[in-house]
Amino acid sequence: MNLKFKFVLLSLVAVVCCTSSCSDNKSYAEQLADERVAVNLFLAGKKVINEIPADSILQTGKDAPYYRIDENGNVYLQVISNTGLDQRPKTDELIYFRYMRFNIVDWCVNGEDDITLVGNMNDMNNPTTYFLYDNYSVDVSSQYGEGIQLPLKFVGMGSEVNVIIRSQVGISDEIADVQPYHWHIRYYRSKV
């Protein structure tokens, strides 16, 4: 993509993202469309693979592609490090995780240099976050949404990932905000 086209695309999407974050008059369908545009803008300069390879072996590293890991494009996974498929958790296993995240719409509007990272990854004094894997019937799991658990179908415990999570599968208290987030997550097994 040439530089002029990229600038025009970024400008157009920034206007769309700003409009979506500033307007209270948009329908839910319009907000979902704006969310999709923001995610597409974020992914525009990155390698994206729209399906998991048949052998489930994913590329790793900071330059690894983002894999679409659900049918609706609500979750995209970039694997930074993977401990292996034999380290995947079992249903109801207690999983601890540390994370940092940012709002992708804010990234669209303000750019990469002016995003606010939120999370508990860099300060061990922050509260511990955890869920019971693949058990959404308990609040401790359902409050974070399905999006943070989906990568564990493809990576093992101890892995580090970047995940784009759209609102429908994000934190339950934030679904109505219709905002996509980029999460940087590390998963840990309970020592017990």
C-alpha positions in Angstrom: 0.0 0.0 0.0 1.5 3.4 -0.9 1.9 6.0 1.7 -0.7 8.5 0.3 -3.4 5.8 0.2 -2.5 4.6 3.7 -2.8 8.2 5.0 -6.2 8.7 3.4 -7.4 5.4 4.8 -6.2 6.2 8.3 -7.8 9.7 8.1 -11.2 8.2 7.0 -11.2 5.6 9.7 -10.1 8.1 12.3 -13.2 10.1 11.4 -15.4 7.1 11.6 -14.0 6.0 14.9 -14.3 9.4 16.4 -17.8 9.7 15.2 -18.7 6.4 16.7 -17.1 7.2 20.0 -18.7 10.7 20.1 -22.3 9.9 19.0 -25.0 8.7 21.3 -27.5 8.6 18.4 -26.1 5.6 16.5 -28.0 2.3 16.5 -26.4 -0.8 17.9 -25.9 -2.1 14.3 -24.1 1.1 13.4 -21.9 0.8 16.5 -21.1 -2.8 15.6 -20.2 -1.6 12.0 -17.9 1.1 13.4 -16.3 -1.5 15.7 -15.6 -3.7 12.7 -14.0 -0.8 10.9 -11.7 0.0 13.9 -10.6 -3.6 14.1 -10.0 -3.7 10.3 -8.0 -0.5 10.5 -5.8 -2.0 13.3 -5.2 -5.1 11.3 -4.6 -3.3 8.0 -0.9 -3.2 8.3 -0.5 -6.7 9.7 -0.5 -10.2 8.3 -3.9 -11.8 9.0 -4.8 -15.4 8.5 -8.5 -16.1 8.4 -8.4 -19.7 9.7 -6.4 -21.9 12.0 -4.0 -24.2 10.1 -5.3 -27.8 9.9 -2.3 -29.0 12.0 -3.1 -26.3 14.6 0.6 -25.2 14.6 0.6 -21.4 14.8 3.5 -19.1 13.9 5.0 -17.4 17.0 6.9 -14.2 17.7 6.3 -10.4 17.6 6.0 -10.6 13.8 3.6 -13.6 13.8 0.3 -13.2 12.0 -3.0 -12.5 13.7 -5.2 -15.6 13.3 -9.0 -15.3 13.2 -10.0 -17.9 15.8 -13.8 -17.6 15.7 -16.3 -17.7 12.8 -17.6 -14.2 13.3 -14.2 -12.4 13.4 -14.8 -11.4 17.1 -11.3 -12.7 18.2 -7.9 -12.5 16.5 -4.9 -14.2 18.0 -1.2 -13.4 17.7 1.0 -15.9 19.5 4.1 -14.3 21.0 5.3 -17.6 22.7 3.6 -21.0 22.9 4.4 -23.7 25.4 2.7 -26.3 23.2 -0.6 -28.0 22.7 0.1 -30.6 25.4 0.0 -27.8 28.0 -3.6 -26.8 27.2 -5.9 -26.5 30.3 -8.7 -28.9 31.1 -12.3 -27.7 31.6 -12.9 -26.1 35.0 -9.1 -25.7 35.6 -8.2 -22.5 37.5 -6.3 -20.2 35.2 -4.5 -17.1 36.3 -3.7 -14.4 33.8 -1.8 -11.1 33.7 -2.7 -8.6 31.0 -2.4 -5.1 29.6 -5.0 -3.8 27.2 -6.0 -0.8 25.2 -9.1 0.4 23.4 -8.7 0.0 19.6 -11.0 3.0 18.9 -8.8 5.2 21.0 -5.8 3.9 19.0 -7.7 4.8 15.8 -8.4 8.3 17.0 -5.2 9.2 18.9 -2.6 7.0 17.3 -0.1 4.5 18.7 1.9 7.0 20.8 -1.1 8.2 22.8 -2.9 5.1 24.0 -3.7 4.2 27.6 -2.7 0.8 28.7 -4.7 -0.7 31.5 -4.1 -4.0 33.4 -2.1 -5.9 36.0 0.9 -7.2 34.0 3.4 -4.7 35.1 2.5 -4.4 38.8 2.3 -7.4 41.0 0.5 -5.4 43.6 -2.6 -5.2 41.3 -5.3 -7.7 42.0 -5.0 -11.3 40.7 -7.2 -12.1 37.7 -8.4 -15.6 37.1 -11.1 -17.8 35.6 -12.3 -21.4 35.4 -11.4 -22.5 31.9 -14.4 -23.2 29.6 -16.9 -22.8 32.5 -19.1 -19.7 31.8 -21.7 -20.6 34.4 -19.7 -19.0 37.2 -19.2 -15.2 37.5 -15.5 -15.5 37.9 -15.3 -16.8 34.3 -18.2 -15.1 32.6 -17.2 -11.6 33.8 -14.2 -11.6 31.5 -16.1 -12.9 28.5 -15.3 -15.7 26.1 -12.6 -13.8 24.2 -9.8 -14.1 26.8 -10.3 -17.9 27.0 -10.4 -18.7 23.3 -6.7 -18.6 22.8 -6.2 -21.5 25.2 -7.7 -23.8 22.6 -4.6 -23.2 20.5 -1.8 -22.4 23.0 -0.6 -24.0 26.3 -0.3 -22.7 29.8 2.6 -20.3 30.2 2.0 -18.9 26.7 2.0 -15.2 25.9 -0.4 -13.8 23.3 -1.9 -10.6 21.8 -5.6 -10.9 21.3 -8.1 -8.5 19.6 -11.4 -8.9 21.3 -14.6 -7.3 20.0 -17.3 -6.3 22.5 -19.6 -9.2 21.9 -17.1 -11.6 23.5 -15.4 -9.2 25.8 -15.9 -8.2 29.4 -19.5 -8.6 30.3 -19.9 -5.1 31.9 -18.5 -3.5 28.7 -20.6 -5.2 26.0 -23.0 -2.3 25.6 -20.0 0.1 25.0 -19.3 -1.7 21.7 -15.6 -1.1 21.9 -12.9 -3.5 20.7 -9.8 -4.0 22.8 -6.3 -5.3 22.1 -5.1 -7.5 25.0 -1.6 -8.7 25.8 -2.0 -11.8 28.0 0.1 -14.3 29.8 -1.6 -17.4 31.2 -0.5 -19.2 34.3 -1.5 -22.5 35.9 -2.4 -22.6 39.6 0.5 -23.9 41.8 -2.0 -25.9 43.9 
